[in-house]
Amino acid sequence: MMVKTRFAPSPTGYLHIGGARTALFSHLYALHNKGTTVLRIEDTDLERSTPEAVAAIIESLEWLGLHYDEGPYYQTKRFDRYKEVIAELLESGHAYYCYCTQEELAEMRAKAEAKKEKPRYDGTWRPEPGKTLPAIPEGIQPVVRFKQPQVGATTFVDLVHGNLSVQNSELDDLIIARGDGSPTYNFCVVVDDVDMEITHVIRGDDHINNTYRQVNIFKAMNKPVPKFAHLAMILGDDGQKLSKRHGAVGVMEYYHQGYLPEAVLNYLVRLGWSHGDQEIFSFEEMVQYFDLNNVNKSASAFNTSKLRWLNQHYMIEKNPTELAMLLKPFLEKLGVQTETSPEFDNYLTQVVEAHVKRCETLVELAEMVLYLFTDTIEMDEAAKAKQLIPVSKPVLEKLVEILGNVAEWTPANLDAAVKEVTQVLEVGMGKVGMPLRTAIVGRTNSPNLDETLFLVGKERTLDRLGKAIAMIEG
């Protein structure tokens, strides 16, 4: 059997990080089994679905690098097919028209709640042998309900949770077409999975209750039931359901916060799945090792610190020229006018190489290197108060003198020049390096001084040293 999985988001908002994990697991399972993947947009909720949400979902999947063999298919373009199947179910007796008004349904709910029972449809219009149905009222657009079995149990084998079962007495006759004729989610999903020959449905465990209902629709259509795997939810660090209060939950928020897609994918694959103690996975390794046997039944907790650690790993491992290109939009957000020229790109690559090990996201990297792209640096007040003091003035003046005489501005020459200052003044490197860094960077941490001076450039270095001396004087 050729494995075929699908990812079927509802376009009512951004792609949630939990949805991204579902998409990843569906992808990996298909690829591991040399199967195919389908992207399906479940947009039957006409009031809440938007083109903007569709675009955001597709943008997120493309950023993550999850490419589909088929699709995207849109449910709203398949209404004729759904109506055809509804007609078949009505003809075969697996569905029926229900003329209950909203008031009658509300009364049913109220009666059930008064008895402390689960609210459910009471089967008023359900055809049964020997049963006389009410007279069809005028002016009511009927819904179509699916005739759930009333005795026994509905059971399926979940590839994560094992055997799952519910008594059919717990399942009421769900609506599969609204009064206006539009089909509903639980029904459309089944027809789509049948027509698209989906063999494995991997999705969140909040769908388990839907699965029981859907299994019976598959059977009523006399079609094979796919295999199901329901993934446990993702929790925040505090053990509560992941939400905006925990930080970013939409996939593209992670882009805007400076994460690399490789890091996000690597983090997601370890949320509820493991392969021994391995933490770092290339995408090829994910495909090679992934199976549903090692997916956890219990919920996973999102750990931002671990994601940041992974992101730093991938930033360091990435080709610095590529990372420099990815950094440009983040510099532009800070007001830096980036260029597309060999000279600028080469310089930016050197900047990245010098600083990448000191930060965990592209946002941090952009902020860290901003001092190299502005004439006026932002001065850390604590560093200024501690380093740009009267005792530092002779050091800075000597630096101006000796660095001003450096003919060829290379890291090796700059290293020698700074050491010369320590020797002439007979002070330790800390007495020279800290005021120097504060003067040219605005803080006391930076790459090696020779690299930093080289990247700042001679003219800017001397200008910033002069301004630091002026601060001390006055």
N, C-alpha and C positions, 0 to 999 in steps of 0.2 A: 504493500500500500504506500503510495506516494504521500508523504506528510505535507499538509497544507495548513498554515496557520493564518490568522487574521488579527489585525489591530483595528478596533472599531470605536473611535472616540466620538462623543457627542459634542458638536461645536457650539457649546453654550458659554465658553470662556477659554482661558489659556490652557495649555497642556500641563496638567499637574505633574509633579515629580513622580507620584505613584503611577500615573498613566504612562510616563516615560519608562518606568521599570517594567510595566506590563508589555509595552512595545518591544523593549530589549529582550525580555525572556521569550516572547513569541518569535522574535527574529532568530535568536540563538538556537531555539529548539528546531526550527525549520532548517536552518543552515547546518546544524549538527547532523541532522538526518537527511541532508541533501534534498530538502524539500523546497517549497515555495511559500511566499508571503503575500498577503493581500492587505491593502489599506482601504477601509470602508468608513465613510463619514455617515454617522447615524443621526441625520438631521430631521427626523420626523417631528420633533418638538418645534413646530413652526414659529411659536411665539418667542422662544429663547435662542434658537439657532441663528447665527449671524455669519455673513461672508467674512467679516473681520476675524471671527474666531476660527473659521476654517483656515484662513491664511496664516494665523498665528500657530495653529497646530502643525501645518505643513512646514512652516519655517523652523519650528522647534525640531521636528524629525530630521529635516535636512541638516540643521546645525549639528545634531548628534551623529549624523552619518548613517541613519537607518533608512535604507533605500528599499523600495518594494518592487516585487515582480509584477504585481497587478494593482490597478487602481490609480488614483482614488475613485471608488464607486460612491455614488450618492443615493441614499434611500429615497429622497424626494423625486428622483428620476425613474423610480421603479414602481410607482403607484399602480400602474396598469397590471403589473405582475401580481402585486398583493391582492388586488381586487379579484383577479382570476382565481387565486388560491382560496380566498374567502368564499367565493361562489362554489368551489369544489367542496369545501368543508360544510357549507350549508346543505349542499346536495346530498352529501354522504351522512348527514345527521350528526356531525361532530361540532356543529356550530348552530346557533339559532338567534333570531331577533328578540331583543328585549325592549319593551316599551315603557319601562319604569321611568317616572319623572324624578327630577332631583329631590323633590319633596318626599317622595316615597322612599328613595334611597337614604335620605337623612333620617327618616322615621325608623328604617331598619337599623341604622347605626345606633340611634338612640335606644332602641329596645335592647340591642345586644349589650350596650354599655350599662344599661340599668341592671341587666342580669350578670354583669361583670364577665361577659363573654367577648371573644374576639369579633370585632365588626366584620360582617361578611354579607354578601348577596344571598338572599334566602331562596333563590330559584323560582321566583314567581312565574317567569316565562319559560322555564326550562321544560321542554317537551318530555313526557314520560308515557309509557304504555298505560292506557286507561285514564290518563289525566286530562281534565278539561281546562284549557287555557282561558284566561280572561278575554273579553271582547277587545279587539284592537281599538284603542282610543284614537280620536281624530286629532290632527295637528301635532302629533309626536313623531319626531324623527328617531327611529329605533337605532340602538347600538347593536353590534353583533357580539355575542359572547361565545367563548369556546367552552365546550361541554367537557369539563374535567371528570375523570372517573371518581366515583363516590365511595367505593369500597377498596380495601386492600391498601397497598403502599406504593409510592413512587420511589425507586431506588436507582442510584447510579454509582459507579466507581470513580472517585475523584483521584487523579494522579498525584495529588499532594496529601489529601486528607483520608484517602481510603474509601470504604463504603459509607455512603450518605443516604439517608432514607427519611421520608416523611409520610405520615398517614394521609391518604387522599381526602379524608374528612376535613383536613386542615386547609385544603385548596378549594377556593370557591371559583366560580366560572368567570374567568377574567374577560375583560372587553378586548376584542381584537380589532374592532373598527368602531370609531366614534360615530355620533349621529350625523356628522357631515360627510361620512364615508372615509375619512382619513384613517389609515391603519395605525396601530399602536406598537410601541417598542418591542414587547415580548414576542409578538407575532412576526414583525418584520425581520427580526434577528434570525428566527428559524428559517424563514423562506430564503433569506440571503445565504445562510450557511449551507442550505441544501443546494441552491443554484450554483454557489461558488465552490461546492465540493470541499468544504472545510472539514478537515479530519480531526483537528485538535483546537480546542478553545481554551486559551490561557487568559485569565482575567482576575480581577479582584474578588476576594471572598464575600464582598457585599452583594455579589450576584448569585450566591448559592440558592437563595429562596426563589429567584427567577428561574434558575436551572430546572428545578422540579417541574415548573409549569411548562417550560420549553421542551423538556423531554417528552411530555405527553403530546405536545403539538407535533413533534417529529414522528411519533408513533401514529398519530391520527393521519398524517400525510403518507404513512407507510414508507418512510425514508430512514436510512441509517442514522443513529444518534452519534454525534462526534464524541470523542473523548474529552473530558473536562479536567482542567487543573486550575484551582482557585488559590490565588496568592494572598497571604495574610497582609493586613494593612501595614503602613509605615507610621510609626509613632515619632513624636518629637523627643528631645532630650529628657523632657519631664514625664514621659510615659503617656502623654495625652495624644489624641489623634492629631497628626501633622496639620498645621494651619498657618495662616499668615503671621500669627503672633510668634511663631518660631523662626521667622525670617523668610527667605525666598521659598516659594513653593511652586511657582511657575518656571518651566524649563528656561525660558529666555531671560529670566531674572538672573540666572547663574551666568549667562553670557555677560550681561551688563555688570555683574559684580566681578568679572575678570577671571572666570574659570574657563579651562579648556574642555572641549567636548570629550576628549580621551579620559580626562580625570573624572568627569561626571559619569560616563559609562562605566568606568572601572569601579567607581563608588557604588553605583546602582546594582551592578552584578553581585556585589557582596552583601546587599541588603536582602537577606533571606536565602542566600545560596552560598555554598562554600566548596572549595576543592582543596582538601587538606588544610594546611596553614597558609597557603599562598595568598598574598594580598595584592600583588601587582600582576595584572593580566593585560597582555596585548589583545586586540580584538580577535586575532587568529586563535589565541589560546582560549578565549571565552568560547568560541565556536567549537574548538576541539574537545573541551572538557565538559561543556554544559549538558546537564540532564536534569530531569524533574525529580529524580530519586533523592537528590541532595538539596531540594528546596525545603526550607523549614515550614512547619505548620504554624508556628507562633509568630507574632508580630515582631518587626524589626524596629530598632530605635535609630533615628537619624542623628549622626554625630558630625557636626560641622567641622570640628577640629580635625577629624580624620580626613574629611574631604579636602580641607586646606592642605594637609600634609601630602595627600595624593597629587593635588594640583601643583604644588611646588616640585614634586618629583617629575611630573610631566613637563613643566616649564624648563627645568634644568636639562632634561633629556632631549627636548625639542631642538631641532636645528636653529641656531641663533638668528640666522637670516629670516627664517620663517616666523620666529617669535617676534622679531622686529616689525615685520609686516602686520602681525596681529596686534601689536602695541599701538600702532598709529592712531586708530579711532579713539583710544583712551587718552592719548596725548592731546588729540584735537578737542576732546571734551574739556581739557584743562586750558584751552586757549592757544595751544601750540600749533603753528602752521607747518604741517609736515609737507615734505616734497616727494616727488617720484623722480629721483635722479640717482645715478650710481654713487655719487659722492655722499649724498644724504643717507642713502640706504646703507652704505658701507659704514658711515659714522654711527648710525643707529644700531647696527649690528654690534659694533664695538661697545657701545653703551650697554646693550643688553648683556653681552658676555661678562662685563665687569660687575653688573648689579644683580643678575638673576638669582643668585644663591641667597640673596638677602631679603627676599619677599616671597609671598605665597600666592598672590593673584596678580593679574595684569593691571588692576586698579592700583594696587600697592606699588607695582613696578613703575607705572606712569608717574605717580606722586613722588616716588623716590628719585627719579631722574629729571624731574622738572627743573632743578637748579641748572641743568646743562642747556636749557632752551629758553632762558629768560635773562634779561639784563639786571633785574632786581630780584634777589633771592629773598625767600621768607626766612627770617632769623628766629631760631628757637631761643626763647627768652632765657631759659635756664642755662643753655650753653653760652649764650652771650654774657650773662651775669657772671659765669664762672671762668670763662676763657678770655673774653675781651676786656681785660683789666690792665691797669697801668704797668704791672710787671711784664705783661706780654708785649708791650709796645716796642721795646728794643728788638725782640724776636721778630716781630712782623716787619720792622724796618730793615733788619738784616736780610730777611727773606726777599723783600723788594729789591734790595741791592744785588744779591747773588742770583736770584732767579731772573732778574732783568738782564744779567750778563750771559744767560744761557743762549747760545747761538742756535743750536739745533734742538727743538722742543720734542725730545724723545723720552720715553719712560726711564731709560737707563741714565740719561743726563740729568733728569729731574731727581731721581733717587740720589745721585751723587751730590747734587746741589743742596738738597735738604740735609744730607749727612754733613756736608761742609758747614752748614749753619750751626749744627749741634757742636761741631768741633771748635769753631771759632768762638762761640759763646760759652763753651765748656758746660753744656747742659744736656740732660737726657732727652731722648726722642719725644717723650711725652710732653715736655715743656715747649717743644716746637710743633709737633704734629697736631695736638689738640687745638691750639689757637689757629693754626693754619687751616685745619678742616673747618672750624667754625667760620672763619673769614670767607672761605671760598664756596662752602656747601651750605652753611647756615645751621649746621648741627655737628655733633662730634662723631658721627658714624658715617663711613663711606668706604668704598673699595680702597685698596692700597694707595698711599699718597701719590706714588709715581703715576699710577693709572688715572687717578682723579685729576691731578694737575694736567696730565696730557689731554684728557677729555675736555676740561674747562678751557684750555688754550691759554697762550701767553698773555694776550691783551686783557682778557677777562680776569685772569689770575691777578695780574698787577693792579687792575682797577679795583677788584674786590679787597685786596690787601690794603690799598690806599683808603678805601671807605671804612675798613675796620679800624685803621689807625685814627681816622677822623672821629669815629665813635668813641674811642678811648679818650681822645683829647677833649671831647666835648660835649 
